[in-house]
Amino acid sequence: MLENSRPFPVLNLPVHLLTDYTGWLLNRLENKQGTHVVTLNAEMAMLAQEDPTVAGIIQKADLVIPDGAGIILYLRWRGQKQKRCPGIELAQSLLLKIEHLREPCPVAFYGGKPGIAEQAANRWQEKIPGLSIMTNHGYLNEQEQQQWLQTLQQKQPKLILVGLGVPRQEFWIQQHRYLCPDSIWIGVGGSFDIWSGAKTRAPGWLRDNNLEWLYRLYQEPWRWRRMLALPQFFWHSLKF
């Protein structure tokens, strides 16, 4: 029986509370129910407060998962004991399980610097030799972009992971998901960098203590301006 995805409001944005996001998505995939997944964190939530277009995309998404530590704390303050679901881990879980579906499930990686998505795909195909992955980087010119869109429409990958960063990846998915209406589309940020080996994830003890953002700041000091969204999010949390 498919688990009911009940939304809980976080700063007027829906967060769907499930115990098994992967199982829910695999069920949707087998039933040809196209799905746009948004991985919500505090930074994106604050961006949505400033940009109604971003807020609209999140509100219309089929599944919004609690990706960031701030979202989890917000839920806990309101009596919702929900486990954090990082987008990279959800995507990994799907990649590990789709080979067991009744029908072939080709995958698409789109985004990152040239060569990164391809390297990430190669590593995944070493783990799962039967996994079919088409790739393209996120710096396409207009002609290359049109060719990529045609490829997606012709090949109909069932799982499309888009790593263009927030909110560009969300805009791109909203604009093009009609090309593969039965597919699962997920914005995965910098996941390809990690899968390719170009970057590393925070150690487990930092992730377990909701401090992965601190490790990302250590790796990418230029993100400090974006991290100002965290105190802003907590301030807004007190008002809602």
C-alpha positions as CSV (number, residue, x, y, z in Angstrom):
1,M,0.0,0.0,0.0
2,L,1.4,3.4,-1.0
3,E,2.2,5.6,2.0
4,N,0.2,8.8,2.1
5,S,2.5,11.8,1.6
6,R,1.0,14.4,4.1
7,P,2.4,17.9,3.8
8,F,3.4,20.0,6.8
9,P,3.9,23.8,6.3
10,V,7.3,25.2,6.8
11,L,7.2,29.0,6.2
12,N,4.2,28.5,4.0
13,L,6.0,25.8,2.0
14,P,4.9,22.2,2.0
15,V,7.2,19.5,3.4
16,H,6.0,15.9,2.8
17,L,6.4,13.7,5.8
18,L,7.2,10.1,4.9
19,T,9.0,7.2,6.5
20,D,10.2,5.8,3.1
21,Y,10.7,8.4,0.4
22,T,12.6,5.9,-1.8
23,G,9.8,3.3,-1.7
24,W,7.2,6.0,-2.4
25,L,9.1,7.2,-5.5
26,L,9.7,3.7,-6.8
27,N,6.0,3.0,-6.6
28,R,5.3,6.2,-8.5
29,L,7.8,5.2,-11.1
30,E,6.3,1.8,-11.6
31,N,2.9,3.4,-12.0
32,K,4.2,5.9,-14.5
33,Q,3.4,8.9,-12.3
34,G,5.7,11.7,-13.2
35,T,7.2,13.3,-10.1
36,H,9.1,16.5,-9.4
37,V,11.1,16.3,-6.2
38,V,12.3,19.4,-4.4
39,T,15.0,19.0,-1.7
40,L,14.2,21.8,0.7
41,N,16.8,23.5,3.0
42,A,16.8,26.7,4.9
43,E,18.6,28.6,2.1
44,M,15.9,27.6,-0.4
45,A,13.1,28.4,2.0
46,M,14.5,31.9,2.5
47,L,14.9,32.4,-1.2
48,A,11.2,31.4,-1.6
49,Q,10.2,34.2,0.9
50,E,11.9,36.7,-1.5
51,D,10.9,35.2,-4.8
52,P,7.3,34.2,-5.4
53,T,8.3,32.2,-8.5
54,V,10.6,30.0,-6.4
55,A,7.8,29.6,-3.8
56,G,5.4,28.6,-6.6
57,I,7.6,25.9,-7.9
58,I,8.1,24.4,-4.4
59,Q,4.3,24.6,-3.7
60,K,3.5,22.8,-7.0
61,A,6.2,20.1,-6.6
62,D,4.9,16.5,-6.2
63,L,7.3,15.8,-3.3
64,V,9.2,18.2,-1.1
65,I,11.7,16.4,1.2
66,P,13.4,17.8,4.3
67,D,17.0,18.1,3.0
68,G,18.4,20.6,5.4
69,A,19.1,20.6,9.2
70,G,17.1,23.9,9.6
71,I,14.0,22.2,8.1
72,I,14.3,19.3,10.6
73,L,14.7,21.7,13.5
74,Y,11.7,23.7,12.4
75,L,9.6,20.5,12.3
76,R,10.9,19.3,15.7
77,W,9.9,22.6,17.3
78,R,6.4,21.9,16.1
79,G,6.2,18.4,17.3
80,Q,7.1,16.6,14.1
81,K,9.8,13.9,14.6
82,Q,11.0,13.6,11.0
83,K,14.3,12.2,9.9
84,R,16.5,14.3,7.6
85,C,16.5,13.2,4.0
86,P,19.5,14.7,2.1
87,G,18.8,14.8,-1.7
88,I,22.1,13.0,-2.5
89,E,21.2,10.1,-0.3
90,L,17.7,9.8,-1.8
91,A,19.2,9.8,-5.3
92,Q,21.8,7.2,-4.2
93,S,19.0,5.0,-2.8
94,L,17.0,5.2,-6.0
95,L,20.1,4.4,-8.2
96,L,20.8,1.3,-6.1
97,K,17.2,0.0,-6.3
98,I,15.9,0.9,-9.8
99,E,17.8,-2.0,-11.4
100,H,15.3,-4.3,-9.6
101,L,12.2,-2.8,-11.2
102,R,10.2,-4.8,-13.7
103,E,11.1,-2.6,-16.7
104,P,14.5,-1.1,-17.7
105,C,15.1,2.3,-16.0
106,P,17.6,4.4,-17.9
107,V,19.0,7.4,-16.0
108,A,20.1,10.9,-16.9
109,F,22.7,13.1,-15.2
110,Y,22.6,16.7,-16.2
111,G,24.8,19.5,-14.7
112,G,28.1,20.3,-13.2
113,K,31.3,21.3,-15.0
114,P,32.3,19.5,-18.2
115,G,33.4,16.0,-17.4
116,I,32.0,15.8,-13.9
117,A,28.6,14.2,-14.7
118,E,30.4,11.7,-16.9
119,Q,32.9,10.8,-14.2
120,A,30.0,10.4,-11.7
121,A,28.2,8.1,-14.1
122,N,31.3,6.0,-14.7
123,R,31.7,5.4,-11.0
124,W,28.0,4.4,-10.7
125,Q,28.3,2.0,-13.6
126,E,31.3,0.4,-11.9
127,K,29.1,-0.3,-9.0
128,I,26.1,-1.3,-11.1
129,P,27.3,-2.5,-14.5
130,G,23.8,-2.8,-15.9
131,L,22.9,0.8,-15.1
132,S,22.3,2.9,-18.2
133,I,23.2,6.6,-17.7
134,M,23.3,9.4,-20.2
135,T,25.1,12.5,-19.2
136,N,25.7,16.2,-20.1
137,H,27.3,19.1,-18.3
138,G,25.6,22.3,-17.3
139,Y,27.5,24.7,-19.6
140,L,25.7,23.9,-22.9
141,N,25.3,26.6,-25.6
142,E,21.8,27.1,-27.1
143,Q,22.4,24.6,-29.9
144,E,23.8,21.9,-27.5
145,Q,20.9,22.6,-25.1
146,Q,18.4,21.9,-27.8
147,Q,20.2,18.7,-28.8
148,W,20.2,17.5,-25.2
149,L,16.4,18.2,-24.8
150,Q,15.8,16.2,-28.0
151,T,17.8,13.3,-26.6
152,L,15.8,13.3,-23.4
153,Q,12.6,13.3,-25.3
154,Q,13.7,10.5,-27.5
155,K,15.4,8.3,-24.8
156,Q,12.8,8.9,-22.1
157,P,15.1,8.3,-19.0
158,K,13.0,7.3,-16.0
159,L,15.2,9.1,-13.4
160,I,16.5,12.5,-14.3
161,L,19.0,14.1,-11.8
162,V,19.7,17.8,-12.4
163,G,22.7,19.4,-10.8
164,L,22.5,23.1,-11.8
165,G,22.3,24.6,-8.3
166,V,19.4,26.3,-6.6
167,P,17.2,27.8,-8.0
168,R,18.4,27.2,-11.6
169,Q,17.8,23.5,-11.4
170,E,14.2,24.0,-10.2
171,F,13.4,26.4,-13.0
172,W,14.9,24.0,-15.5
173,I,12.9,21.1,-14.3
174,Q,9.7,23.0,-14.2
175,Q,10.3,24.2,-17.8
176,H,11.2,20.8,-19.3
177,R,9.6,18.0,-17.3
178,Y,6.9,17.8,-20.0
179,L,9.5,16.1,-22.2
180,C,9.5,13.0,-20.0
181,P,6.1,13.1,-18.3
182,D,6.4,9.7,-16.6
183,S,9.9,10.3,-15.0
184,I,11.2,11.3,-11.6
185,W,13.0,14.6,-11.7
186,I,15.2,15.7,-8.8
187,G,17.4,18.7,-8.3
188,V,20.6,17.3,-6.8
189,G,22.8,20.4,-6.4
190,G,26.5,19.4,-6.2
191,S,26.0,15.6,-6.0
192,F,27.8,14.9,-9.2
193,D,30.9,16.6,-7.7
194,I,30.9,14.2,-4.8
195,W,30.1,11.1,-6.9
196,S,32.9,11.9,-9.3
197,G,35.4,12.3,-6.5
198,A,36.0,16.0,-7.2
199,K,34.7,16.9,-3.7
200,T,33.9,14.9,-0.5
201,R,30.9,14.9,1.8
202,A,31.1,15.9,5.4
203,P,32.2,13.1,7.8
204,G,29.4,11.1,9.2
205,W,29.6,12.6,12.7
206,L,29.0,16.1,11.2
207,R,26.1,14.8,9.1
208,D,24.6,13.0,12.1
209,N,24.7,16.3,14.2
210,N,23.1,18.4,11.4
211,L,26.4,20.2,10.7
212,E,27.0,19.3,7.1
213,W,26.5,23.0,6.2
214,L,29.6,23.8,8.2
215,Y,31.8,21.4,6.2
216,R,30.5,22.8,3.0
217,L,31.4,26.3,4.2
218,Y,34.9,25.0,5.0
219,Q,35.2,23.5,1.5
220,E,33.7,26.6,-0.3
221,P,34.4,29.7,1.8
222,W,32.8,31.8,-0.9
223,R,29.4,30.4,0.2
224,W,29.5,32.6,3.4
225,R,27.0,35.1,2.0
226,R,24.6,32.4,1.1
227,M,25.0,31.0,4.7
228,L,23.5,34.2,6.0
229,A,20.2,32.6,5.1
230,L,20.5,30.3,8.1
231,P,20.1,32.9,10.9
232,Q,17.4,34.6,8.8
233,F,15.5,31.2,8.6
234,F,15.7,30.7,12.3
235,W,14.4,34.3,12.9
236,H,11.5,33.6,10.6
237,S,10.9,30.3,12.3
238,L,10.1,32.1,15.5
239,K,7.5,34.2,13.8
240,F,5.5,31.5,12.0
